[in-house]
Amino acid sequence: MRGDAIFPDDLNEVINVKTLIPMIDQKLILASGIVILLVIILDVFLEIKHPIKLTVSWKKKLVLGLLSILVLITPLHFNHKGNVIYYISRSFGNKPSFNNSKQDLQLHGPVFTFLDYIDQVHVMNEPKGYTKDSIDRINARYRKVAQEINRQRKNKLNKQTIVFNLSESFVDPYTFPEMKFKPGFVNPIKYIQSLKHTNTYGTMLSDGYGGGTGDMEWASLTGLSMGIFKTPVIPFVQIVPKHQFYPTIGMNFKYSSAIHPFNGTYYSRIEDYQRFKFNKFIYNGSKYPLIDQHKIDKSPYNSDFTAYSNGLKQIKDYPQGQFMNIITIQNHMPYNNWYSKNNYANLFSNKLLDEADKQQMATYIKGLNYTDKAVKRFINQIDKINKPITFVFYGDHYPKIIAQNYVAKYPIKMHSTRYFIYANKYAQEHGVKSKLTDKTSFVSASNFIAMTLAQTNSKVTPYQALLTRIWQELPTITVNYKGKKNPELINQLGRKVSSNKLNKKQRLLLRDYKLIQYDMTDGSAYSLKAEGFYK
């Protein structure tokens, strides 16, 4: 659907085939079905008209069977340097980069790319000096930093109600490249844009284009960065399942929940939320009723009104501090002219779009307008609740409407989504800030934990102190948009910064961050046993 390679871990989504098929162009499904049917008919015809009879002894069958098994297991050794299979594979020119899957797909084709990723040996290179002692030293170092930060902080995070909201494909339409609006075009996100004057507001740098929802969700919940991995990885599928417990911001609360008004099995969320120790996961078909299900016009997806209605109920049902993770679905692809009264059609132009793309864009923009109305309603509702609520809203990635080949021309722009952090009236009356002013223009999803702690004026753990320093003292870390191994560093003007420009203190900070990320991805999870590090 997005022009990406198919990876072995993508096969986990076969259980979601009923909801995946509607996301695919129906003409493509029909054409593929016809081609497959014609191949089957031709195969049967040739078998009947021109049969080939082979007489093979049982010994030859046994040998051929064993050889077939050996051929099938060779991909398990493609990436193990020093192995004969490794060198045979390389002799055919199969040299995957692992940090640029699209390039691998173009150079080696879909079959080799799939086979190469069957046995990824490591998702990160082991940082120099990684040991249990090095993790303990980091814990000790940032315990002191935490003490320094906490002298200025008044609140406890677990007394707050924190809502993280990943808004599917939410991008400010005024930031699309080459977008021009005609007279009569009414701002579809007028309310959300108005929040920038009095609330923390800016651009979030996504790690994907047209996809990667689970990756952004993982980064926001853990504070870790997709940009530090050396290879494409789906953390929810490939990393979190290695652990019985995986640390997230939710562990700082007595009660944590998640809401997704769609299928709960994508990205292994049902199992992974259990590893996060979430108390409740509300999704379509869960044991917890999904209330107020509402689809707008012909859209197949539950609306954002549904997501926020369930969020509001959860806030009211649990009177104490809690963490909530809301993942919306309303603005998910495809954008098939769902809305009957679309006043945005034909009121914009964009030389990057053909006619079919323009129709999709009109549907998408109308969806943004419904999101704007749902957000306004939700904020008005939480403003009436007498407990401190902080609402962190962010778009996960661009919609896949503009052709992906334009990403090379507009790399930062086409990875830029909108975010804001809103504190309700009660929170502002009880020591929570309404607006952060430093390092807010360009951020990553992995910065949201530190930013939420700063805005709520909450005390931090040693790990959260590390995240705070990463946010405050380093350029924003994201994936390298050219597919190179090093992470991309972006400053507050939205410009790239060379890692060579980092000073000694910044390099040490980045090194500590990489050590912790390695520990919780490819390493031995020493930090989970480091006293008081996460909690």
C-alpha positions as CSV (number, residue, x, y, z in Angstrom):
1,M,0.0,0.0,0.0
2,R,2.9,2.4,0.7
3,G,5.6,1.1,-1.6
4,D,7.6,-0.4,1.2
5,A,9.2,-3.8,1.5
6,I,7.3,-6.6,3.2
7,F,9.2,-7.8,6.3
8,P,8.8,-11.2,8.1
9,D,7.3,-9.4,11.1
10,D,4.6,-8.0,8.8
11,L,3.2,-11.5,8.6
12,N,2.0,-11.1,12.2
13,E,-0.7,-8.8,10.8
14,V,-2.3,-11.7,8.8
15,I,-4.8,-12.0,11.7
16,N,-6.0,-8.5,10.8
17,V,-6.8,-9.4,7.2
18,K,-10.4,-8.4,7.4
19,T,-9.5,-4.9,8.4
20,L,-6.4,-4.7,6.1
21,I,-8.2,-5.5,2.9
22,P,-10.5,-2.4,3.0
23,M,-7.4,-0.2,3.3
24,I,-6.2,-1.4,-0.1
25,D,-7.3,0.0,-3.5
26,Q,-10.2,-2.3,-4.6
27,K,-9.1,-2.1,-8.2
28,L,-5.7,-3.4,-7.2
29,I,-7.3,-6.3,-5.3
30,L,-9.5,-7.1,-8.3
31,A,-6.6,-7.0,-10.8
32,S,-4.5,-9.2,-8.5
33,G,-7.3,-11.7,-8.2
34,I,-7.7,-11.9,-11.9
35,V,-4.0,-12.4,-12.5
36,I,-3.8,-15.2,-9.9
37,L,-6.9,-16.9,-11.4
38,L,-5.4,-16.8,-14.9
39,V,-2.2,-18.3,-13.7
40,I,-4.1,-21.2,-12.0
41,I,-6.2,-21.8,-15.1
42,L,-3.0,-21.9,-17.3
43,D,-1.3,-24.2,-14.9
44,V,-4.2,-26.7,-14.8
45,F,-4.5,-26.5,-18.6
46,L,-0.8,-27.3,-19.2
47,E,-0.9,-30.1,-16.6
48,I,-3.8,-31.7,-18.5
49,K,-2.7,-31.1,-22.1
50,H,1.1,-31.6,-21.6
51,P,1.6,-33.9,-18.5
52,I,5.2,-34.7,-17.5
53,K,5.6,-38.0,-15.8
54,L,8.7,-38.4,-13.7
55,T,9.8,-41.6,-12.0
56,V,12.0,-40.8,-9.0
57,S,13.3,-43.4,-6.6
58,W,12.6,-42.9,-2.8
59,K,16.3,-42.3,-2.3
60,K,16.4,-39.4,-4.7
61,K,13.2,-38.1,-3.1
62,L,14.9,-38.2,0.3
63,V,18.0,-36.4,-1.0
64,L,15.9,-33.8,-2.8
65,G,13.8,-33.3,0.3
66,L,16.9,-32.8,2.5
67,L,18.3,-30.3,-0.1
68,S,15.0,-28.4,-0.1
69,I,15.1,-28.1,3.7
70,L,18.7,-26.8,3.5
71,V,17.8,-24.2,0.9
72,L,14.8,-23.1,3.0
73,I,16.9,-22.5,6.1
74,T,19.8,-20.7,4.4
75,P,18.2,-17.2,5.1
76,L,18.7,-17.9,8.8
77,H,22.4,-17.5,8.1
78,F,22.5,-14.6,5.7
79,N,23.6,-12.2,8.3
80,H,26.0,-14.2,10.4
81,K,29.5,-13.1,9.3
82,G,32.0,-16.0,9.0
83,N,29.3,-18.4,7.9
84,V,29.6,-20.0,4.4
85,I,26.0,-19.0,3.6
86,Y,26.9,-15.4,4.5
87,Y,29.7,-15.3,1.9
88,I,27.6,-17.2,-0.8
89,S,24.8,-14.6,-0.3
90,R,27.2,-11.7,-0.6
91,S,28.8,-13.2,-3.7
92,F,25.4,-12.7,-5.5
93,G,25.6,-9.0,-4.6
94,N,23.2,-9.4,-1.7
95,K,24.6,-6.7,0.7
96,P,21.6,-5.3,2.6
97,S,22.2,-2.0,4.4
98,F,19.5,-2.6,7.0
99,N,19.3,1.1,7.7
100,N,17.5,1.9,4.4
101,S,14.9,-0.7,3.6
102,K,13.7,1.1,0.5
103,Q,17.2,1.2,-1.0
104,D,17.5,-2.5,-0.2
105,L,14.2,-3.2,-2.0
106,Q,15.4,-1.3,-5.1
107,L,18.8,-3.0,-5.2
108,H,17.9,-6.6,-4.2
109,G,14.2,-7.0,-5.0
110,P,11.3,-8.0,-2.7
111,V,12.3,-11.6,-2.3
112,F,15.9,-11.1,-1.1
113,T,14.8,-8.1,1.0
114,F,12.3,-10.3,2.8
115,L,14.8,-13.1,3.3
116,D,17.5,-10.8,4.5
117,Y,15.2,-9.5,7.3
118,I,14.2,-13.0,8.6
119,D,17.1,-13.1,11.0
120,Q,18.2,-9.6,11.9
121,V,21.1,-10.2,14.2
122,H,21.0,-6.8,16.0
123,V,18.9,-3.7,15.8
124,M,21.7,-1.6,17.4
125,N,25.4,-1.8,17.5
126,E,26.6,-2.4,21.0
127,P,27.9,0.9,22.4
128,K,31.5,0.9,23.6
129,G,31.7,0.2,27.3
130,Y,28.3,-1.4,27.7
131,T,28.3,-3.3,31.0
132,K,26.1,-3.6,34.1
133,D,28.5,-1.2,35.8
134,S,28.1,1.4,33.1
135,I,24.3,1.3,33.5
136,D,24.7,1.7,37.3
137,R,27.0,4.7,36.8
138,I,24.4,6.3,34.5
139,N,21.8,5.7,37.3
140,A,24.0,7.3,39.8
141,R,24.8,10.3,37.5
142,Y,21.2,11.1,36.7
143,R,20.0,10.6,40.2
144,K,22.0,13.7,41.0
145,V,20.5,15.4,38.0
146,A,17.1,14.4,39.2
147,Q,17.7,15.9,42.6
148,E,18.8,19.1,41.0
149,I,15.7,19.3,38.8
150,N,13.3,18.3,41.6
151,R,14.4,21.2,43.8
152,Q,12.5,23.4,41.3
153,R,9.5,21.0,40.9
154,K,6.4,21.0,43.2
155,N,4.1,18.2,41.9
156,K,4.0,14.4,41.8
157,L,3.3,12.9,38.4
158,N,1.0,10.2,39.8
159,K,-1.3,12.8,41.2
160,Q,-1.9,14.1,37.7
161,T,-4.2,12.8,34.9
162,I,-2.1,12.6,31.8
163,V,-3.6,11.8,28.4
164,F,-1.4,11.0,25.4
165,N,-3.3,11.2,22.2
166,L,-1.8,9.8,18.9
167,S,-4.0,11.4,16.3
168,E,-3.9,9.3,13.2
169,S,-2.2,11.1,10.2
170,F,-2.8,14.5,11.7
171,V,-0.9,17.2,9.8
172,D,-1.6,20.9,9.5
173,P,-2.8,21.3,5.9
174,Y,-1.2,24.7,5.6
175,T,2.2,22.9,5.9
176,F,1.8,20.6,2.9
177,P,4.4,21.3,0.2
178,E,3.1,23.2,-2.8
179,M,-0.3,23.7,-1.3
180,K,-2.4,26.7,-2.4
181,F,-5.8,27.6,-1.2
182,K,-8.5,29.3,-3.3
183,P,-11.0,31.9,-2.1
184,G,-13.7,30.3,0.0
185,F,-11.4,27.8,1.7
186,V,-12.3,27.8,5.4
187,N,-9.5,26.9,7.8
188,P,-10.3,23.3,8.8
189,I,-8.3,23.3,12.0
190,K,-9.0,26.8,13.2
191,Y,-9.4,25.8,16.9
192,I,-6.3,23.7,17.1
193,Q,-4.2,26.5,15.5
194,S,-5.6,28.9,18.0
195,L,-4.0,26.9,20.8
196,K,-0.5,28.0,19.8
197,H,-1.0,31.4,21.5
198,T,-1.5,30.1,25.0
199,N,-0.3,26.5,25.0
200,T,2.8,24.4,24.2
201,Y,2.6,24.0,20.5
202,G,4.8,23.1,17.6
203,T,6.1,20.6,15.0
204,M,6.7,16.9,15.8
205,L,9.2,15.2,13.6
206,S,7.8,11.8,12.6
207,D,10.1,8.9,11.8
208,G,7.9,7.6,9.0
209,Y,6.0,8.8,5.9
210,G,2.5,7.4,5.4
211,G,3.0,4.8,8.2
212,G,4.8,3.9,11.4
213,T,2.0,4.6,13.9
214,G,3.2,1.9,16.3
215,D,6.8,3.3,16.2
216,M,5.7,6.8,17.2
217,E,3.5,5.3,19.9
218,W,6.4,3.3,21.3
219,A,8.7,6.4,21.2
220,S,6.1,8.6,23.1
221,L,5.5,5.9,25.8
222,T,9.1,5.0,26.4
223,G,11.1,8.1,25.6
224,L,13.4,6.1,23.4
225,S,14.2,7.0,19.8
226,M,13.7,5.2,16.5
227,G,16.5,7.3,15.1
228,I,19.1,5.4,17.1
229,F,18.4,2.0,15.6
230,K,20.7,0.9,12.8
231,T,18.0,-1.0,11.0
232,P,14.2,-0.8,10.4
233,V,12.4,-2.2,13.3
234,I,8.9,-2.5,14.8
235,P,9.5,-2.2,18.5
236,F,6.1,-3.4,19.5
237,V,6.6,-6.6,17.5
238,Q,10.4,-7.2,17.7
239,I,11.6,-5.7,21.0
240,V,8.8,-5.4,23.6
241,P,7.9,-9.2,23.4
242,K,11.4,-10.0,24.7
243,H,10.5,-8.7,28.1
244,Q,7.9,-9.7,30.7
245,F,7.8,-6.0,31.8
246,Y,8.7,-3.0,29.6
247,P,9.1,0.5,31.2
248,T,6.8,3.3,30.0
249,I,5.5,6.5,31.4
250,G,2.5,4.5,32.6
251,M,4.5,2.7,35.3
252,N,4.6,6.0,37.3
253,F,0.9,5.7,37.9
254,K,-1.3,3.3,39.9
255,Y,-3.7,3.1,37.0
256,S,-3.0,3.2,33.3
257,S,-5.2,2.5,30.3
258,A,-5.3,2.6,26.5
259,I,-8.2,3.4,24.1
260,H,-8.2,2.5,20.4
261,P,-11.7,2.5,18.7
262,F,-10.5,-0.1,16.1
263,N,-9.0,-3.6,16.1
264,G,-6.8,-4.1,19.1
265,T,-4.5,-6.7,17.6
266,Y,-2.4,-4.4,15.4
267,Y,1.2,-4.0,16.5
268,S,0.6,-6.7,19.1
269,R,-1.0,-4.0,21.3
270,I,-3.1,-6.5,23.4
271,E,0.0,-8.4,24.5
272,D,2.3,-5.4,24.8
273,Y,0.0,-3.3,26.9
274,Q,0.1,-6.2,29.4
275,R,3.9,-6.0,29.4
276,F,3.5,-2.3,30.0
277,K,1.3,-3.3,33.0
278,F,-1.6,-1.2,31.7
279,N,-4.8,-1.9,33.7
280,K,-7.2,-1.6,30.8
281,F,-7.3,-1.6,27.0
282,I,-10.5,-0.6,25.4
283,Y,-10.8,-1.5,21.7
284,N,-13.4,-2.7,19.3
285,G,-14.4,-6.1,20.6
286,S,-12.6,-5.9,24.0
287,K,-14.2,-7.1,27.2
288,Y,-14.6,-3.4,28.1
289,P,-17.4,-1.8,26.1
290,L,-16.5,0.8,23.5
291,I,-19.2,3.3,24.0
292,D,-20.7,5.9,21.6
293,Q,-19.4,4.2,18.4
294,H,-20.0,6.7,15.6
295,K,-18.9,6.6,12.0
296,I,-19.2,9.8,9.9
297,D,-21.2,9.4,6.7
298,K,-19.6,6.6,4.7
299,S,-16.4,6.3,6.6
300,P,-15.5,2.8,7.8
301,Y,-13.8,4.1,10.9
302,N,-15.0,5.1,14.3
303,S,-14.8,8.9,14.6
304,D,-12.5,10.9,16.9
305,F,-15.7,11.8,18.8
306,T,-15.9,8.1,19.7
307,A,-12.3,8.1,20.9
308,Y,-12.7,11.2,23.1
309,S,-16.1,10.0,24.5
310,N,-14.4,6.9,25.8
311,G,-11.5,8.9,27.1
312,L,-13.8,11.2,29.0
313,K,-15.6,8.3,30.6
314,Q,-12.3,6.8,31.7
315,I,-11.2,10.1,33.3
316,K,-14.5,10.3,35.2
317,D,-14.6,6.6,36.2
318,Y,-11.2,6.8,37.9
319,P,-11.1,9.7,40.4
320,Q,-7.3,9.6,41.1
321,G,-4.3,10.4,39.0
322,Q,-4.0,8.1,36.0
323,F,-2.2,7.8,32.6
324,M,-4.2,7.2,29.4
325,N,-3.1,6.5,25.9
326,I,-5.6,7.3,23.1
327,I,-4.9,6.2,19.5
328,T,-7.5,7.5,17.1
329,I,-8.4,5.9,13.7
330,Q,-10.7,8.4,11.9
331,N,-8.1,9.8,9.5
332,H,-6.5,6.5,8.5
333,M,-6.1,5.8,4.8
334,P,-7.7,5.3,2.3
335,Y,-9.5,8.6,1.8
336,N,-12.3,7.4,-0.5
337,N,-14.7,10.3,-0.6
338,W,-16.3,9.3,2.7
339,Y,-18.0,12.6,3.5
340,S,-21.3,13.7,1.8
341,K,-21.0,17.4,2.5
342,N,-17.4,18.1,1.7
343,N,-16.9,21.9,1.4
344,Y,-13.2,21.5,0.7
345,A,-13.4,19.8,-2.7
346,N,-12.0,22.0,-5.5
347,L,-10.9,24.8,-3.1
348,F,-7.2,24.1,-3.2
349,S,-4.5,23.3,-5.8
350,N,-1.2,21.4,-5.6
351,K,1.1,20.5,-8.5
352,L,2.2,17.4,-6.7
353,L,-1.3,15.8,-6.9
354,D,-3.2,14.3,-9.7
355,E,-7.0,14.3,-9.9
356,A,-7.4,11.1,-7.9
357,D,-5.0,12.5,-5.2
358,K,-6.9,15.7,-5.0
359,Q,-10.1,13.8,-4.2
360,Q,-8.3,12.0,-1.5
361,M,-6.8,15.2,-0.1
362,A,-10.3,16.8,0.0
363,T,-11.5,13.9,2.0
364,Y,-8.5,14.0,4.3
365,I,-8.9,17.8,4.9
366,K,-12.6,17.3,5.8
367,G,-11.5,14.6,8.3
368,L,-9.1,17.1,9.9
369,N,-12.1,19.5,10.3
370,Y,-14.0,16.8,12.2
371,T,-10.9,16.2,14.3
372,D,-10.7,19.9,15.1
373,K,-14.3,19.9,16.3
374,A,-13.8,16.7,18.4
375,V,-10.7,18.2,20.0
376,K,-12.5,21.4,20.9
377,R,-15.4,19.5,22.4
378,F,-13.0,17.3,24.4
379,I,-11.0,20.2,25.8
380,N,-14.2,22.0,26.8
381,Q,-15.3,18.9,28.6
382,I,-12.0,18.4,30.6
383,D,-12.0,22.1,31.5
384,K,-15.1,21.4,33.5
385,I,-13.5,18.6,35.6
386,N,-12.0,19.5,38.9
387,K,-8.8,17.6,38.8
388,P,-5.5,18.3,37.0
389,I,-5.6,17.0,33.4
390,T,-2.8,17.4,30.8
391,F,-3.6,16.5,27.2
392,V,-0.7,15.7,24.9
393,F,-1.9,15.7,21.2
394,Y,0.3,14.7,18.3
395,G,0.0,13.5,14.7
396,D,1.9,10.3,14.0
397,H,2.9,10.8,10.4
398,Y,1.9,12.3,7.0
399,P,-1.0,10.7,5.1
400,K,0.1,8.8,2.1
401,I,-1.4,11.1,-0.5
402,I,1.6,12.9,-2.0
403,A,3.8,10.4,-3.9
404,Q,6.6,9.1,-1.7
405,N,9.3,10.1,-4.2
406,Y,8.8,13.8,-3.2
407,V,10.1,13.0,0.3
408,A,13.6,13.4,-1.0
409,K,12.8,16.9,-2.1
410,Y,11.0,17.9,1.1
411,P,12.5,15.6,3.8
412,I,11.8,17.6,6.9
413,K,8.5,19.1,5.7
414,M,7.0,15.7,4.8
415,H,7.9,14.3,8.2
416,S,6.5,17.3,10.1
417,T,3.2,16.8,12.0
418,R,1.4,19.1,14.5
419,Y,1.5,18.6,18.3
420,F,0.3,20.6,21.4
421,I,0.2,20.1,25.1
422,Y,-2.9,21.5,26.9
423,A,-3.4,21.8,30.7
424,N,-7.0,22.1,31.8
425,K,-8.2,25.0,34.0
426,Y,-8.0,23.1,37.2
427,A,-4.4,22.0,36.5
428,Q,-3.3,25.6,35.7
429,E,-4.9,26.7,39.0
430,H,-2.8,24.1,40.9
431,G,0.8,24.6,39.7
432,V,0.7,23.3,36.1
433,K,2.1,25.5,33.4
434,S,0.0,26.5,30.5
435,K,2.9,26.9,28.1
436,L,6.5,25.8,27.7
437,T,8.6,28.3,25.9
438,D,12.0,26.6,25.3
439,K,12.8,23.8,22.8
440,T,9.2,23.5,21.6
441,S,9.3,24.4,17.9
442,F,10.7,21.1,16.7
443,V,10.4,18.0,18.9
444,S,10.2,14.2,18.6
445,A,7.7,11.8,20.1
446,S,10.4,10.6,22.5
447,N,10.5,14.2,24.0
448,F,6.9,14.1,25.2
449,I,7.6,12.4,28.6
450,A,10.2,15.1,29.5
451,M,8.0,17.9,28.2
452,T,4.9,16.6,30.1
453,L,6.9,16.5,33.3
454,A,8.1,20.0,32.8
455,Q,4.7,21.4,32.0
456,T,3.0,19.7,34.9
457,N,5.9,20.8,37.1
458,S,6.4,17.2,38.2
459,K,9.4,15.6,39.9
460,V,11.5,13.2,37.9
461,T,13.2,9.9,38.2
462,P,16.9,9.4,37.1
463,Y,15.7,8.1,33.8
464,Q,13.3,11.0,33.3
465,A,16.1,13.3,34.3
466,L,18.1,11.8,31.4
467,L,15.2,12.4,29.0
468,T,14.9,15.9,30.3
469,R,18.5,16.7,29.5
470,I,18.2,15.0,26.1
471,W,15.2,17.3,25.3
472,Q,16.8,20.5,26.7
473,E,20.4,20.2,25.6
474,L,20.5,18.2,22.4
475,P,19.1,18.9,18.9
476,T,15.9,16.9,18.2
477,I,16.8,13.3,17.4
478,T,15.0,11.6,14.6
479,V,15.7,9.0,11.9
480,N,18.1,9.9,9.2
481,Y,15.8,10.8,6.3
482,K,18.5,9.8,3.7
483,G,18.7,6.3,5.2
484,K,22.2,6.7,6.6
485,K,23.1,5.0,9.8
486,N,23.5,8.0,12.1
487,P,20.4,9.6,13.5
488,E,19.2,12.9,12.1
489,L,19.7,15.9,14.4
490,I,17.4,18.9,13.8
491,N,17.6,22.3,15.5
492,Q,14.8,24.6,16.6
493,L,14.8,26.3,13.2
494,G,14.1,23.0,11.5
495,R,17.6,22.7,10.0
496,K,19.9,19.7,10.1
497,V,22.8,19.8,12.6
498,S,26.0,17.7,12.1
499,S,26.8,15.4,14.9
500,N,30.4,16.8,14.6
501,K,29.0,20.1,16.0
502,L,28.1,18.5,19.3
503,N,30.3,19.6,22.2
504,K,31.8,17.2,24.7
505,K,28.9,17.4,27.2
506,Q,26.4,16.8,24.4
507,R,28.3,13.8,23.1
508,L,28.4,12.3,26.6
509,L,24.7,12.8,27.0
510,L,24.0,11.1,23.7
511,R,26.3,8.3,24.6
512,D,24.4,7.7,27.9
513,Y,21.1,7.7,26.0
514,K,22.4,5.2,23.5
515,L,23.6,2.9,26.3
516,I,20.1,2.9,27.9
517,Q,18.4,2.3,24.6
518,Y,20.7,-0.5,23.8
519,D,20.1,-2.0,27.2
520,M,16.4,-2.1,26.6
521,T,16.5,-3.3,23.0
522,D,19.5,-5.5,22.2
523,G,21.1,-5.6,25.7
524,S,20.5,-7.3,29.0
525,A,18.0,-4.9,30.5
526,Y,20.3,-4.1,33.4
527,S,18.5,-0.8,33.9
528,L,15.4,-2.6,35.0
529,K,17.3,-3.8,38.1
530,A,19.0,-0.5,38.7
531,E,17.4,0.8,41.9
532,G,15.0,3.7,41.4
533,F,16.1,4.4,37.8
534,Y,12.6,4.2,36.2
535,K,10.4,4.6,39.2
